[in-house]
Amino acid sequence: MTLPLLDLSNLIALPKIELMVSTLSVIGSGKLVIAAEQEFNWLSIVYWIGVAFTSGLLLMKLFGVKRQMGLPEKGRAFSFWRTKVIDQDLDNFAEIDAHESIHVKQLHTLDMLLVELTGVVFWFNPLIYCYRKSLKFIHEYLADEYAANFAGSKKKYAMVLFLQNFKAGPVLANTFYNPSLLEARIKMLQRKKSNTYRLLKYVLCIPLIVLVAVLCSFNTSDFGSYGTIKIDQAARFPGGFESFSKYLIKTARKVSNKDGRVMVSFVVETDGEITNGKVENGLDEASDREALRVIQLSPRWKAALQNGKKVRSAYQIGINFRSDNQINRKYN
């Protein structure tokens, strides 16, 4: 008969309490020695610095829009939300007004503000900046298409873009004159009308939605803080580790000719349920599966306590699989 042995000398517990973590070493006699060390989560610090910086930039952009809307200069032509700011002395005022009217009607400012707010939260992802530039171009193309139809000639409207001497508007606003997009806008006017470009604005929303969904799926503890804590009472198997050892010996089977140890980690939930079983250091495929099986079938534990409150905790144990001969040599 072959029996798996629980190697208690290698059992350690890593209680994970919300955003704090300690390390508990379980000695053979069951005595707990707390050895916790304060850590600074530099990733969290860098992230929040980035959020603060991008938030500041957004506020500066909004202030710039407000300032230029209050004191419009000659040669300005832009819109923000439902307000159009156009110098009435500009040539081709009607075409420019038609262009900005589309920005207002289709709520292009709302699109840009949503992207800007997303950029504050996910400032570290370069896709945000690529998406923002592409969306701004699509907005201009949609407005140009309408204004060109209003003018009655794409060629005439292209000359309006090319020859007029405009001043650039606020960064956050829908600006009629944008030097970085001017050449691309004129080229787009020469293309044949296609419903593809009408749909492109909405197609561009797909990667943004996917990006937000993926990033929001991360556990908030990834940006949490870690610090020293004191564990009042560690999670324990009913009857103690001796009973847990007996459970393993009774339940586990020798499924391989290979002898050795399988290190398994798992989490004891607040209701005592065992979850997140994982082989940290395996022996072979069959033994690894067997070790996970007996851990996952374990009866409920008594959850760890912190300040009288049940908390989640993580454990790592070593299960030795040995033959009868090895057991006899060890105990004879």
Secondary structure as GFF3:
##gff-version 3
##sequence-region A 1 332
A	DSSP	beta_strand	4	17	.	.	.	ID=ss1
A	DSSP	beta_strand	20	21	.	.	.	ID=ss2
A	DSSP	beta_strand	24	26	.	.	.	ID=ss3
A	DSSP	beta_strand	32	34	.	.	.	ID=ss4
A	DSSP	alpha_helix	42	70	.	.	.	ID=ss5
A	DSSP	beta_strand	77	80	.	.	.	ID=ss6
A	DSSP	beta_strand	83	86	.	.	.	ID=ss7
A	DSSP	alpha_helix	93	105	.	.	.	ID=ss8
A	DSSP	alpha_helix	108	121	.	.	.	ID=ss9
A	DSSP	alpha_helix	126	151	.	.	.	ID=ss10
A	DSSP	alpha_helix	154	163	.	.	.	ID=ss11
A	DSSP	beta_strand	174	175	.	.	.	ID=ss12
A	DSSP	alpha_helix	179	190	.	.	.	ID=ss13
A	DSSP	alpha_helix	195	203	.	.	.	ID=ss14
A	DSSP	alpha_helix	205	216	.	.	.	ID=ss15
A	DSSP	three_ten_helix	220	223	.	.	.	ID=ss16
A	DSSP	alpha_helix	241	251	.	.	.	ID=ss17
A	DSSP	beta_strand	260	268	.	.	.	ID=ss18
A	DSSP	beta_strand	274	281	.	.	.	ID=ss19
A	DSSP	alpha_helix	285	296	.	.	.	ID=ss20
A	DSSP	beta_strand	304	306	.	.	.	ID=ss21
A	DSSP	beta_strand	309	311	.	.	.	ID=ss22
A	DSSP	beta_strand	313	321	.	.	.	ID=ss23
A	DSSP	alpha_helix	324	331	.	.	.	ID=ss24
###
